[in-house]
Amino acid sequence: MTEGRSEFLLLGSIIALLIAFSPYLFYLYEIFPNAPVWENSFFTYESKYYLNVTTAMWTYLGKMTPLFLLLIWFFTCKHWWYHVILIPTGMYAFQLVVAFYEDVYMDTSIFMDINGLIYLAPFFIIILSFVYLVRIKVFDRVYGLDLSELEETEISVFSPISDKDLKEVKSFQDEDDHEEIDQSNILVEDYYRKL
């Protein structure tokens, strides 16, 4: 029992430290050179669109910091609606890709950033549909509704009497099966008398 609690505490502490570290993640742009080219032993990065590596990193980290925080929120959220967090997460990821593409390939003629919502709309619709289905399941579980029972019953919008009353009428029919009198008149009369 204590081992599970200590793992939970450790995981919570790591997540808290990551969230506390997020402002430092954003301000990492200050360590990059204030020049159009950044050369190191692994690669060379040239900022073609922003013409400054510091400005490019400020833009990227300005997108990555909220993306990072949204991902933490998504993976730690226990609410039924947590899939909606994927929508702003997708938006920040899309903006990060577009910003990087423009800077590396100096292609500002792409219309991905202008019409970004059009490209993200199918993703949004799928997520919102999924969240609505989850909401229906949660609502059914909370209020004890079972939609499959509605299909089995003889409920009709145009029915003049309710399903419960219809069952009572059928039980009266079963009692009066042995009589040879017109059943429909007796059933209705018995029903109204017992009301």
C-alpha positions in Angstrom: 0.0 0.0 0.0 2.8 2.4 0.8 4.7 1.5 -2.3 1.7 2.7 -4.4 1.4 5.9 -2.5 5.1 6.6 -2.9 4.9 6.0 -6.7 1.9 8.4 -6.8 3.8 11.0 -4.8 6.9 10.7 -6.9 4.9 11.0 -10.2 3.0 14.0 -8.7 6.3 15.6 -7.7 7.8 15.1 -11.2 4.7 16.7 -12.8 4.8 19.6 -10.4 8.5 20.2 -11.2 7.8 20.1 -14.9 5.1 22.7 -14.6 7.3 24.9 -12.4 10.1 24.5 -15.0 7.8 25.8 -17.8 8.8 29.5 -17.6 12.4 28.5 -17.8 11.6 26.4 -20.9 10.2 29.6 -22.5 13.2 31.7 -21.6 15.7 29.3 -23.1 15.6 31.4 -26.2 18.0 33.8 -24.5 20.9 31.3 -24.8 20.8 31.2 -28.6 23.0 33.5 -30.6 21.7 36.8 -31.9 22.7 36.1 -35.4 21.1 34.5 -38.6 23.2 31.3 -38.3 23.8 29.0 -35.3 26.7 26.6 -35.7 27.5 23.9 -33.2 29.2 20.5 -33.4 26.0 18.6 -34.3 24.4 20.8 -37.0 24.1 24.3 -38.4 20.8 26.2 -38.2 20.1 29.2 -40.4 17.1 31.3 -39.8 15.9 32.4 -43.2 12.5 33.9 -42.3 13.2 35.6 -39.0 16.8 36.4 -39.9 17.8 35.9 -36.3 18.1 32.6 -34.4 17.0 34.2 -31.1 13.8 35.5 -32.7 13.2 32.1 -34.3 13.7 30.3 -30.9 11.5 32.8 -29.2 8.7 31.9 -31.6 9.2 28.2 -31.3 9.4 28.2 -27.5 6.4 30.5 -27.4 4.5 27.6 -29.1 6.2 24.7 -27.3 5.6 26.0 -23.8 1.8 26.0 -24.0 2.0 22.8 -26.0 4.0 21.2 -23.2 1.6 22.4 -20.5 -1.4 21.2 -22.5 0.1 17.8 -22.9 0.7 17.5 -19.2 -2.9 18.6 -18.6 -4.2 16.0 -21.1 -2.2 13.1 -19.6 -3.1 14.0 -16.0 -6.7 15.1 -16.4 -9.3 12.7 -14.9 -12.4 14.5 -16.2 -14.7 13.0 -18.8 -14.1 15.9 -21.2 -10.2 15.7 -21.3 -10.2 14.8 -25.0 -11.2 18.5 -25.7 -7.7 19.5 -24.6 -6.5 17.9 -27.8 -8.0 20.8 -29.8 -5.8 23.6 -28.5 -2.9 21.1 -28.4 -3.4 20.4 -32.1 -3.6 24.1 -32.8 -0.3 24.8 -31.1 1.4 21.8 -32.8 0.1 23.0 -36.1 1.4 26.5 -35.5 4.8 25.2 -34.5 5.1 23.1 -37.6 4.1 26.0 -39.8 6.5 28.4 -38.1 9.4 26.0 -38.5 8.5 25.3 -42.1 8.5 29.0 -43.0 11.8 29.6 -41.2 13.7 26.6 -42.6 12.4 26.7 -46.2 11.7 30.5 -46.4 8.4 29.6 -48.0 5.9 32.3 -46.9 3.6 31.6 -49.8 2.1 28.6 -48.1 -1.4 29.3 -47.1 -1.4 26.8 -44.2 -1.1 29.5 -41.5 -3.8 31.7 -43.1 -6.3 28.9 -43.4 -5.1 26.9 -40.4 -8.6 26.4 -39.0 -9.8 24.8 -42.3 -7.0 22.2 -42.0 -7.8 21.6 -38.3 -11.6 21.5 -38.6 -11.8 17.7 -39.4 -9.6 17.1 -36.3 -11.8 19.3 -34.2 -15.0 17.7 -35.5 -13.7 14.2 -34.7 -12.6 15.2 -31.2 -15.9 17.0 -30.4 -17.9 14.0 -31.7 -15.9 11.7 -29.5 -16.4 14.0 -26.5 -20.1 14.2 -27.1 -20.3 10.4 -27.2 -18.4 10.1 -23.9 -20.7 12.7 -22.4 -23.8 10.7 -23.4 -22.3 7.5 -21.8 -21.4 9.4 -18.6 -24.9 11.0 -18.5 -26.5 7.6 -19.0 -24.4 6.1 -16.3 -25.0 8.9 -13.8 -28.7 8.9 -14.3 -29.1 5.2 -14.7 -30.5 5.3 -18.2 -30.0 2.5 -20.6 -30.8 3.4 -24.2 -31.0 -0.2 -25.3 -34.1 -0.6 -23.1 -35.9 2.1 -25.1 -35.6 0.0 -28.2 -37.2 -3.1 -26.6 -40.2 -1.2 -25.2 -43.3 -0.4 -27.2 -43.0 3.3 -26.6 -44.5 5.5 -29.3 -44.7 9.2 -29.5 -48.2 8.8 -30.9 -49.4 6.4 -28.2 -52.4 7.8 -26.2 -51.4 5.8 -23.1 -48.1 5.3 -21.5 -46.0 2.1 -21.5 -46.9 1.3 -17.9 -50.6 1.7 -18.6 -50.3 -0.4 -21.7 -48.8 -3.2 -19.6 -51.8 -2.9 -17.2 -54.2 -3.2 -20.1 -52.4 -6.3 -21.3 -52.6 -7.9 -17.9 -56.4 -7.2 -17.9 -56.5 -8.9 -21.3 -54.8 -12.0 -19.9 -57.4 -12.1 -17.0 -60.3 -11.8 -19.3 -59.2 -14.2 -22.1 -61.7 -16.8 -21.1 -64.7 -14.5 -21.6 -66.4 -14.2 -25.0 -67.5 -10.6 -24.7 -65.9 -7.9 -26.8 -62.5 -7.5 -25.1 -61.7 -4.0 -26.3 -64.7 -2.4 -24.6 -64.2 -4.3 -21.3 -60.5 -3.5 -21.2 -61.1 0.2 -21.6 -63.9 0.2 -19.1 -61.9 -1.9 -16.5 -58.9 0.4 -17.0 -60.9 3.5 -16.4 -62.7 2.0 -13.4 -59.5 1.0 -11.7 -58.0 4.5 -12.2 
